[in-house]
Amino acid sequence: MRMRLALALSCLVAATGGTGAAAATINFSFSFTNSQDNGGGGVGVVRGLILGVEDNATGAASRVLVTSNDIAFGVGEYTSAGSNNPSNTFTVAGGELVAFNFQSVGIFNKPPALTCCTLSFRRDDTGTRSGLSDFPSGVDLPYNDFTANFYVGDPPPPPVPLPAPLLLLGSALSALGLIGYRRRAQG
């Protein structure tokens, strides 16, 4: 009887992903009024996503995307991989983005990341600055405080669960129910 209970509990642990808790990741949406004139095209609102930032930690985002831009350039994915394009640091505490430094200079990107533009976010002692520029060689953000709005965004749709973990979970719960039923029937 104890062996069956141990087997059912081990199936339950295996189905729910083990005993270790995975770190929570958070996705943020952002929007800002762009400070760059970008070749006389005017300023506009830039919107996007910062994906895969770990909560209560400092680390890199897994992806940074510009999803829309009022002046119609620079929509797509940005990267900061490589020694020439190193800024990808986000600090999250209690689900809030509290510090960050991200810059993706287009000439250092490799396709499919955008090579046409530069995207920058920075929060330091001078304030929060953000900008999207159509200069692929990079541009310094102006010293004025152009505040970006960051808020917890809807995560991408979860992957379709594999049948095996669901089957293990169902089997474990059924076994626990059967063990309880037999104990009540015997007692």
MITOR-727173 format. One record per residue: residue in one letter; y, z, x of N, C-alpha, C, O in turn. Coordinates in pm, whole numbers, plus 32768, in hexadecimal, padded with zeros to 4 digits. Example, Ala and Ser with C-alpha at 12.3 -4.5 7.8 and 13.67 -1.06 7.14 Angstrom:
a7DC7830C85277E3E830C84CE7EB6830C85287EB4834E8590 s7F1F82C485057F9682CA855780038313850A80728324853D 
This chain:
m7F8980008052800080008000807E8000805780DC7FB4803F r8080805680BD80F4805C811781057FD9816181757FAE817E m80947F998180809C7F1981C780DE7EAF8170812E7E5F81A2 r80BE7EB080EF80FD7E4F809481937E68808881E27E0B8087 l81B87EE8808082467F0A807782907EDF80F582FE7EA980EE a82537EF6816982917ECD81E8829E7E3581EF83037E01821D l82377DED81C1823C7D5C81C182A97D28816382F27CCB8184 a82B47D6580ED831B7D3B808D83A67D5580C583FF7D0180B7 l83BA7DC98105843D7DE8813F845D7D8B81B484D17D6481C4 s83FA7D68820584157D0D827484387C828241848C7C3E827D c83F97C5781D4841E7BD6819884AD7BDB816384F87B7A816F l84D37C4D8127855B7C5D80F385C07C57816486277C158156 v85A57C9A81D386007C97824786097C09827F86777BDC829F a859B7BC4828B859C7B3B82C085E97ADD826486317A858293 a85DA7AEF81E1861D7A96818286B37AAA818086FE7A4C8166 t86E07B23819B87707B3D819687B37B30821D88287B54822C g876C7AFF828087AC7AE28301879B7B4D836A87E37B4A83CD g87417BAB8359872A7C0F83C0877E7C8A83AC87C27C998347 t877A7CE3840F87BF7D618403884C7D5C843B889F7DAF8416 g886A7CFE849488EF7CF784D089517CB4847289307C4F8433 a89C97CEA84698A307CB084138A7D7C4784628AA77C6084D3 a8A8F7BD384278ADB7B6984688B707B8584598B9C7BBE83F5 a8BBD7B5C84BC8C4D7B6D84B68C857B1284498C5A7AA0843A a8CE57B4783FF8D227AFA83938D857A9683CE8DD57AB78425 t8D7E7A1C839D8DE179B983C58E39799A834D8E0D799E82DA i8EB5797C836B8F18796383038F5978DC831C8F6F78B5838F n8F76789682B18FC1781A82B8904C78328281905C7876821C f90B077FB82C3913A780A82989174778282749155771E82B4 s91C77780820F9218770B81F092A27724822992CB77978238 f92EA76B9824A937276CA827B93CC765F8241939F75F48218 s944B767F823F94B1761C821D953176448265954E76BA8276 f957C75E1829095FD75FB82CE9657758182BC9627751082B0 t96D9759B82BC9739752E82BC974A7505834C9773755483A1 n972B748883689729745983F197B57457842C9815742D83EB s97C1748484A89841748A84EB9862740B853798D573F6855E q980173B6854C9816733C859B984672CB8542981672BA84D2 d98A7727D857498D9720A85299879719485339875714084D9 n982C718C859D97C4712785AE97F57099859B97D07054853C g984A706F85F698786FE585F798D16FC1858298D06F4E8556 g991D7020854E9977700484E099347002845999746FE283F4 g98B370228454986C702283D5988A709A837E985F70A0830B g98D470F883B398F7716E8366988F71DB8371982271C783A5 v98B4724E833F985872C08340980B72C282BD98357284825B g979C730982BB974D7313824196EE7388824A96E273C982B2 v96AA73A381DD964B741281D895C473E2820D9591737981E5 v958C743182679509741782A294A97480826B94C974F78267 r94327453823F93CD74AF820A934A74988254932C74298280 g92FB7505825F927B74F482A29224756E829A923D75CA824D l91BB756E82ED915575D782EF91387602837D913575B183D9 i91217684838D90EE76BD8409906676F883E3905E77558393 l8FFB76C1841C8F7476E483F08F2A773684598F39772184D1 g8ED8779384288E7977D9847E8EB4783E84DC8E897847854F v8F18788C84AF8F5278F585028F0B797884E18EFA7999846B e8EE279C285478E987A3D85318EF57AAE85098F5E7AC28547 d8ECE7AF984A18F1E7B6A84728F147BDF84D58EAC7BF38514 n8F807C2A84E08F8A7C9F85388F677C7D85C98F1F7CC7860C a8F9C7C0C85F78F817BDF867F8FED7B7C86A9903E7B4E8658 t8FEB7B5B872990407AF287608FE47A8687968F897AA287E4 g8FFC7A0B876D8FA8799E879D8FDD7918876E9049790F8734 a8F8F78B287898FB6782987698F8B780486DC8F26783486AA a8FDA77AD869E8FB37772861E8F4B7705863A8F5176C386A1 s8EEE76F485DE8E8B768A85F28EC7760085D78E9F759E8617 r8F2675F8857A8F697579855B8FF575958527900B75FA84E4 v9053753D854790DA7542851090F774B784D990EE74538521 l911B74B2845A91307433841691BA742E83D591E67490839A v91FD73BD83DF927273A2838D923E734D8319920872E1832E t92507380829E921A733C8229928172E681E2925C7286819E s9302730781F1936972B381B593EE72CB81FC94047333823A n9444726681F394C5726B82359523721281E69504719D81CD d9596724881BE95F571FC816C9626717C81AE964C711D8168 i962671778233965870FE827495E770A982AF95FD70558306 a956F70C0827E94FC7067829094D97044831F94D06FCE8342 f94C470A783739486709083F6943E710F841D9457717A83E5 g93E47102847C93A1717684B7933C71BC845F931D72308479 v9307717B83F992A271B783A5921A71A583E891F57135840D g91D1721383F9914E720E84389132728E8485917472F48471 e90CE728784DE90A172FC852990E5730285B290FB729D85F4 y9106737E85DA91427397865C90E473F186AB909E74458672 t90E373DF872E908F7430878490E4746587F6914E74308815 s90B374CE883490F7750088AC90907512891C90A275648975 a902574C589158FBC74CF897A8FEA749389FE903D74378A00 g8FB574C68A6A8FD474908AEE903F74E18B36908D75288AF7 s904274D48BB7909C75268C08912E74FD8BF89187754E8C11 n914974818BCE91D374558BBD920C74788B349284746C8B1E n91BA74A38ADA91E174BB8A5091A675418A219158754389C2 p91C875B18A63917A762B8A5591A0768B89E7915976ED89D4 s920B7677899C923B76DE894091F476D988BB920C767F886A n919D773988A3915777468824913077D9881690BB77FC8827 t9191782D87F6917878BB87EB91B278EF8768922A78E0874E f915D792B8716918679638697915379F3869190DE7A0D86AF t91A97A51866991827ADC865991897AFE85C591F17AEE8585 v91197B2E859091107B52850390ED7BE684FA90937C16853F a91357C2E84A5911B7CBD848E911A7CD483F8917D7CBC83B3 g90A97D0483C5909E7D21833790B77CA982DE90F07CB78271 g908F7C34830A909F7BBC82BA91297B7B82C391447B1A827D e91817BB0831992067B77832992167B3D83B591E77B778417 l92577ACC83BC92757A8B843C92EF7AD08477935E7AC28442 v92DC7B1B84E493497B6C851A93867B33859993F97B5285B8 a933F7AE285E393757AA3865C932B7A20867492B67A128650 f937179C186B29331794186CC938178F2873193FA79038740 n933A789A87769376783987D2931977C187D492AC77C6880E f93447756879492F276DE878C934B766787B093B97658877B q931B7613880A93607595882592F7752B8844929C75408894 s930774BA880292B17448881A930B73D3883D9351739D87E7 v930873AC88BC935A733D88ED930372C088E9929B72B9892A g932F725D889B92DE71E8887C92A3719E88F39231717288ED i92EF7190896292BB714289D3924371858A1491F871448A5C f922F720789FD91BD724E8A379144724D89DA90D672758A03 n91567221895F90E8721F88FE909071A4891390BC713C8944 k901471B488EE8FB6714588EE8F937128885D8F7971848810 p8F9270A788368F6D708787AC8EE470C4878C8E8D70C887E3 p8ECF70F487128F1B70D7869A8F95713186848FDD711D8622 a8FB0719386DD902B71E286CD90A4718786DE909C711F8721 l911371AE86A19189715886A491C67151872E91D871B78771 t91E670D9875A922470C387DC92B6709887CE92FB70848832 c92E6708B8751936C7056873893D870C18736944E70A08743 c93B2713F8726941571A3870193FB722887469391723D8782 t945C7281873D944F730987719463736B86FF94C4735F86B3 l940873CC86F294117435868D941A74BA86D693CB74D48731 s9478750F86AE948A759186F194A675FE868B94EE75E98629 f946C767386A5948C76F0865E949D775B86C89452775E8729 r94FC77B186B6950978218714954D789586CD95B178818687 r9518790B86DD955B798686B1956779DE872B95047A088767 d95E579FA875095FF7A5187C396797AA687A396A17AB1872F d96B37AE3880997237B3D87F0979F7AF687BC97FC7B38878D t97A47A7287C498167A28878F97FE79FB86FF985879C086C2 g978A7A1586CA976D79F0863F96F97990863596AF79798694 t96EB795785BD968178F785A396BE786C85AA9722784F8569 r9680781685FA96AF778C8606963D772D85EC95C97749860E s965D76BD85B095F7765A8593963675D1859696AD75C18579 g95E6756D85B7961A74E685B995AD747E85C5954674968605 l95C5740B8589956F7397859695C8732685C6962A73038584 s95A572EE863895F87289867595AB720886869531720B869C d95F07196867B95AC7117869495B570F1872795A1707C8749 f95D27151877F95D2713A880F954B71658848953071DD884E p94F6710888709470712C889F946F71758925940A71B0894A s94DE7172896E94E271B689F09510724689E4951E728A8A49 g95287275896B954F7300895695E4730F8947963172BA8974 v960C737A89099699739988F696A4743088E89650746F88A7 d970C746A8925972174F9891597567515888997A674C98853 l972775818850975A75A987CE97E975DA87DD980A76198842 p983E75BE877D98C875EE878698CC76868782986E76C78752 y993976BF87B39946775087B79967778B872F995F7804871D n998C773986D099A3776C8649991F779B860F98B5776C8637 d992677F585B398AE782D8576988777D784FE98C477E38493 f98237783850E97F0773284A0976F777384739706776084B0 t977677C084099706781283DE969E77C0839596BC77768338 a962477CF83C295B27793837C957B77FB831B957C78738338 n954B77CD82AB950B782582499474781A825D943A77AF824D f94377889827F93A5788C8291936B78E38223939E79508209 y930278B581E592C17905817E922D78E4817F9204787781A6 v91DE79438154914E792F8153912F78BE80F4915578C1807E g90EA785B812790CD77E480D7904077E780A28FED783A80C9 d9026778B80488F9F777D80158F46774680838F6976E280C1 p8ED57785809C8E7B775081028E3E76CD80D48E3976B1805C p8E0F767C81338DC9760381098D4D762980B88D1C769980C4 p8D1A75CE80668CA475F180178C33762180708C1A75E780DA p8BED768A80478B8076BB809B8B10765580A28AFE76048046 p8AC47658810F8A5475FB811889EB761C80AE89E0768E8081 v89A075B88088893675CE802688CE76298065889D760B80D2 p88AC76988022884A76F5805F87C276B4806F87977662801D l878176DA80D986FA76A680F2869876E7809286A7775D8072 p8636769F806385D576D980078583774A8044855E77A87FFE a8566774380C6851077A88104854A783680F98501789080D0 p85C9784E811B85FD78D6810B85FC7904807A85E27979805E l861878AA801D861578D17F8F858678F27F658570794F7F18 l852678A67F96849A78C17F76847079487FB0842C79967F6D l84987964802C847879E6806884B87A58801A84787ABF8003 l85357A487FF285797AB07FA585327AC67F20851A7B397EF8 g85107A597EDB84C97A677E5C84417AA87E6D84197AFB7E1B s83FB7A847ED683777AC07EF083837B557F0D83347BA57EDD a83E77B797F5D83FA7C067F7F841C7C587F0383E67CC57EF0 l84767C247EB0849B7C6D7E3784247C777DD684107CDE7D97 s83D67C0D7DCC835F7C107D7682FA7C777DA882C17CC27D5A a82E57C7B7E2C82877CDB7E6582B57D6A7E4E82657DC17E2D l83377D837E5E836B7E0A7E44835A7E2F7DB183377EA17D92 g83717DD17D57835D7DEC7CC982CB7E077CA882AD7E617C5A l82717DBB7CE481E37DCF7CCD81B47E587D0081657E9C7CBF i81E67E7F7D7681C27F027DAE81F27F717D5181A97FD17D38 g826D7F647D1E82A17FC97CC182527FCE7C40823A803B7C0B y822A7F5C7C0D81DC7F577B9281557F9B7BA4812A7FE87B4E r81137F7F7C16808F7FBD7C2F809A80547C3E8043809F7C11 r810680827C7E811781147C8F812881587C0780EF81C27BED r817881187BAF818C81517B2C810A814D7ADB80EF81A97A8E a80BA80E47AE9803D80D77A9E7FD5813C7ACF7F85816B7A7F q7FD6815E7B507F7681BD7B867F9F824D7B687F4982A47B58 g802382677B60805582F17B51806A83117AC4809383817AA4 
